[in-house]
Structures are given as C-alpha cells and as structure tokens.
Amino acid sequence: MMSMQSAETRYAPSYAKYVYGYLVSLVGFILTLIVLYYVLTGRGERLDIGWFLTETSPYMWASIGVGLAVSMSVVGAALGIYTTGTSIVGGGVKAPRIKTKNLISVIFCEAVAIYGLIVAIVLSGQIESYTEEAANGEDGTALLYRNYFSGYAMFGAGVTTGVVNLVCGLCVG
C-alpha cells in the first residue's frame, strides 16, 4: 500500500543566528583581551575616548556627517519607494484607476532623498580649511576648538538628518 506524501517540503533549520552569535562573541572576546592587555601592561591611557576625538581630524567628522546625510536619506527613500511601489502595483491589478492617485507617496519618498541631498550640500559648503600658521598663532587654541566643534556639529547634523530621513522614508512607505 502506498502512502501519499505531502506536497509541503520540510525546511532545514537555519543556523544563521548561531553563526552570528558566535561571531559577535568572538569579536567581544578579542576586544576584551585587547582592553585587558592595555590595562594590565600599564598602557591604559591609550584607551581614552577623548584622545581619539582630539587626534582625529574635524574634517573627517564633517565629511562622515555629510556622507551619512546623503546615504541614509537615499536608503530611506528607496525603502519607502519599494514599499509604496509594490502596494501600488498590487492594488493596480485589482483596481486600475488607483494607480495614478497613489503616486503622491512615491513623490514624498523622493522628496526625502532630495532633502538629504540639500542638507549635505549645505553642510559641505560650510567646510573651510585653515592653515597651521593660523592654528599656531596668538588665537590658535580658540580656532582649533572652533574647528573641532564645527566638525562634531556637522557630524551630528548629518547623522540626525540621515536617521530622520531613513525613518521618514519607512513611514511614508
């Protein structure tokens, strides 16, 4: 007697969460070893966050902020357009008259990307160079502190714009 087999196939369990968990644990263990090495050998001052912030260029922070403003805004707009576009196509099959009425959501998503690009252009226009002679002059420390603040402020503005546009693109979609 033959038994009927189910048309449903059984999927193998996914081991991806175990692999990612292993990788995160390994990276955390390696970082813990590095921190303990520096602390136990008397080089703990090298783990200073303030040292990292003062030794990196403020132009790097400003440029990363500009890049994040553009990239996260475009990703948010793309995800919103993807979500909106698939729903328009799916709804357009059942009711063809609604295709043109729902295009306003796609336009809003495109506006999110354009807004991120405009903010990035404004931020990049504010980046100015200074010479070492000006930094070593009589008002050099004040100029250096203003440059650090400007770099961090542009980084914060870029990250804020990017995150807000990413969430806005997802919400519009």
LUMDOSE-974074 format. One record per residue (C-alpha): z, x, y; residue number from 1. Coordinates in steps of 0.25 Angstrom, whole numbers. Each point is the difference from the previous one (the first is absolute). Example, Ala and Ser with C-alpha at 12.3 -4.5 7.8 and 13.67 -1.06 7.14 Angstrom:
// residues 2
c3->31&c1->49&c2->-18&i->1 .
c3->-2&c1->6&c2->14&i->2 .
//
This chain:
// residues 173
c3->0&c1->0&c2->0&i->1 .
c3->-4&c1->6&c2->14&i->2 .
c3->9&c1->-1&c2->12&i->3 .
c3->-5&c1->-3&c2->13&i->4 .
c3->2&c1->12&c2->10&i->5 .
c3->4&c1->-3&c2->14&i->6 .
c3->-11&c1->3&c2->11&i->7 .
c3->12&c1->5&c2->8&i->8 .
c3->1&c1->15&c2->0&i->9 .
c3->13&c1->7&c2->0&i->10 .
c3->1&c1->11&c2->11&i->11 .
c3->7&c1->13&c2->-2&i->12 .
c3->13&c1->1&c2->8&i->13 .
c3->-2&c1->8&c2->13&i->14 .
c3->7&c1->13&c2->1&i->15 .
c3->-4&c1->3&c2->14&i->16 .
c3->14&c1->-4&c2->5&i->17 .
c3->6&c1->11&c2->-9&i->18 .
c3->-10&c1->10&c2->4&i->19 .
c3->3&c1->-2&c2->15&i->20 .
c3->15&c1->-1&c2->-2&i->21 .
c3->-1&c1->14&c2->-8&i->22 .
c3->-8&c1->6&c2->12&i->23 .
c3->10&c1->-5&c2->10&i->24 .
c3->12&c1->5&c2->-8&i->25 .
c3->-7&c1->14&c2->-1&i->26 .
c3->-3&c1->1&c2->15&i->27 .
c3->14&c1->-4&c2->3&i->28 .
c3->6&c1->10&c2->-10&i->29 .
c3->-9&c1->11&c2->6&i->30 .
c3->4&c1->-3&c2->14&i->31 .
c3->15&c1->0&c2->-4&i->32 .
c3->-2&c1->13&c2->-6&i->33 .
c3->-6&c1->6&c2->12&i->34 .
c3->11&c1->-6&c2->9&i->35 .
c3->11&c1->5&c2->-9&i->36 .
c3->-7&c1->14&c2->0&i->37 .
c3->0&c1->1&c2->15&i->38 .
c3->14&c1->-5&c2->2&i->39 .
c3->6&c1->9&c2->-11&i->40 .
c3->-7&c1->12&c2->5&i->41 .
c3->5&c1->-1&c2->14&i->42 .
c3->-14&c1->-5&c2->5&i->43 .
c3->4&c1->-14&c2->3&i->44 .
c3->-4&c1->1&c2->15&i->45 .
c3->-14&c1->0&c2->-5&i->46 .
c3->1&c1->-15&c2->-4&i->47 .
c3->2&c1->-4&c2->15&i->48 .
c3->-8&c1->-12&c2->4&i->49 .
c3->2&c1->4&c2->15&i->50 .
c3->-7&c1->14&c2->-3&i->51 .
c3->-12&c1->-8&c2->-7&i->52 .
c3->-1&c1->-9&c2->12&i->53 .
c3->0&c1->12&c2->10&i->54 .
c3->-8&c1->9&c2->-7&i->55 .
c3->-12&c1->-10&c2->-2&i->56 .
c3->-10&c1->-2&c2->11&i->57 .
c3->1&c1->-12&c2->8&i->58 .
c3->-15&c1->-1&c2->0&i->59 .
c3->1&c1->-2&c2->-15&i->60 .
c3->10&c1->-11&c2->1&i->61 .
c3->-9&c1->-7&c2->11&i->62 .
c3->-13&c1->2&c2->-9&i->63 .
c3->7&c1->-6&c2->-12&i->64 .
c3->4&c1->-12&c2->8&i->65 .
c3->-14&c1->-2&c2->5&i->66 .
c3->-5&c1->2&c2->-14&i->67 .
c3->10&c1->-10&c2->-6&i->68 .
c3->-3&c1->-10&c2->11&i->69 .
c3->-15&c1->0&c2->-4&i->70 .
c3->2&c1->1&c2->-15&i->71 .
c3->11&c1->-11&c2->-2&i->72 .
c3->-7&c1->-10&c2->9&i->73 .
c3->-13&c1->2&c2->-7&i->74 .
c3->7&c1->-2&c2->-14&i->75 .
c3->7&c1->-12&c2->5&i->76 .
c3->-13&c1->-6&c2->6&i->77 .
c3->-7&c1->3&c2->-13&i->78 .
c3->10&c1->-7&c2->-9&i->79 .
c3->0&c1->-12&c2->9&i->80 .
c3->-15&c1->-1&c2->0&i->81 .
c3->0&c1->2&c2->-15&i->82 .
c3->10&c1->-12&c2->-2&i->83 .
c3->-7&c1->-9&c2->10&i->84 .
c3->-14&c1->3&c2->-5&i->85 .
c3->4&c1->-3&c2->-14&i->86 .
c3->6&c1->-13&c2->4&i->87 .
c3->-12&c1->-4&c2->9&i->88 .
c3->-10&c1->3&c2->-12&i->89 .
c3->9&c1->-7&c2->-10&i->90 .
c3->1&c1->-12&c2->10&i->91 .
c3->-14&c1->0&c2->4&i->92 .
c3->-4&c1->-2&c2->-14&i->93 .
c3->7&c1->-14&c2->-1&i->94 .
c3->-3&c1->-4&c2->15&i->95 .
c3->-11&c1->8&c2->6&i->96 .
c3->3&c1->-6&c2->14&i->97 .
c3->13&c1->8&c2->2&i->98 .
c3->-6&c1->14&c2->-1&i->99 .
c3->-3&c1->1&c2->15&i->100 .
c3->13&c1->-7&c2->4&i->101 .
c3->8&c1->11&c2->-7&i->102 .
c3->-6&c1->12&c2->6&i->103 .
c3->10&c1->1&c2->11&i->104 .
c3->10&c1->6&c2->-10&i->105 .
c3->-10&c1->11&c2->-2&i->106 .
c3->-2&c1->2&c2->15&i->107 .
c3->15&c1->1&c2->2&i->108 .
c3->1&c1->11&c2->-11&i->109 .
c3->-11&c1->8&c2->7&i->110 .
c3->8&c1->-1&c2->13&i->111 .
c3->12&c1->6&c2->-7&i->112 .
c3->-9&c1->12&c2->-4&i->113 .
c3->-6&c1->1&c2->14&i->114 .
c3->14&c1->-1&c2->7&i->115 .
c3->5&c1->12&c2->-9&i->116 .
c3->-12&c1->8&c2->4&i->117 .
c3->2&c1->-3&c2->15&i->118 .
c3->15&c1->4&c2->-1&i->119 .
c3->-5&c1->13&c2->-7&i->120 .
c3->-10&c1->3&c2->11&i->121 .
c3->11&c1->-2&c2->11&i->122 .
c3->10&c1->9&c2->-8&i->123 .
c3->-10&c1->11&c2->-2&i->124 .
c3->-4&c1->-1&c2->15&i->125 .
c3->14&c1->4&c2->4&i->126 .
c3->1&c1->13&c2->-8&i->127 .
c3->-1&c1->11&c2->9&i->128 .
c3->1&c1->15&c2->-2&i->129 .
c3->10&c1->10&c2->6&i->130 .
c3->0&c1->15&c2->1&i->131 .
c3->10&c1->10&c2->-5&i->132 .
c3->2&c1->5&c2->14&i->133 .
c3->4&c1->-14&c2->5&i->134 .
c3->10&c1->-1&c2->-11&i->135 .
c3->6&c1->13&c2->3&i->136 .
c3->1&c1->-2&c2->15&i->137 .
c3->11&c1->-5&c2->8&i->138 .
c3->-1&c1->-15&c2->-4&i->139 .
c3->-4&c1->4&c2->-15&i->140 .
c3->11&c1->-6&c2->-8&i->141 .
c3->-2&c1->-14&c2->8&i->142 .
c3->-15&c1->1&c2->-3&i->143 .
c3->3&c1->3&c2->-15&i->144 .
c3->10&c1->-11&c2->-1&i->145 .
c3->-10&c1->-10&c2->6&i->146 .
c3->-11&c1->5&c2->-9&i->147 .
c3->9&c1->-3&c2->-12&i->148 .
c3->4&c1->-13&c2->5&i->149 .
c3->-15&c1->-4&c2->2&i->150 .
c3->-4&c1->4&c2->-14&i->151 .
c3->11&c1->-7&c2->-6&i->152 .
c3->-2&c1->-13&c2->8&i->153 .
c3->-15&c1->1&c2->-3&i->154 .
c3->3&c1->1&c2->-15&i->155 .
c3->10&c1->-12&c2->1&i->156 .
c3->-11&c1->-8&c2->8&i->157 .
c3->-10&c1->3&c2->-10&i->158 .
c3->8&c1->-4&c2->-12&i->159 .
c3->5&c1->-12&c2->7&i->160 .
c3->-14&c1->-5&c2->3&i->161 .
c3->-5&c1->3&c2->-14&i->162 .
c3->11&c1->-7&c2->-7&i->163 .
c3->0&c1->-12&c2->9&i->164 .
c3->-16&c1->-1&c2->-2&i->165 .
c3->2&c1->2&c2->-15&i->166 .
c3->10&c1->-12&c2->-1&i->167 .
c3->-9&c1->-8&c2->10&i->168 .
c3->-12&c1->2&c2->-9&i->169 .
c3->7&c1->-4&c2->-12&i->170 .
c3->6&c1->-12&c2->7&i->171 .
c3->-13&c1->-5&c2->5&i->172 .
c3->-7&c1->2&c2->-13&i->173 .
//
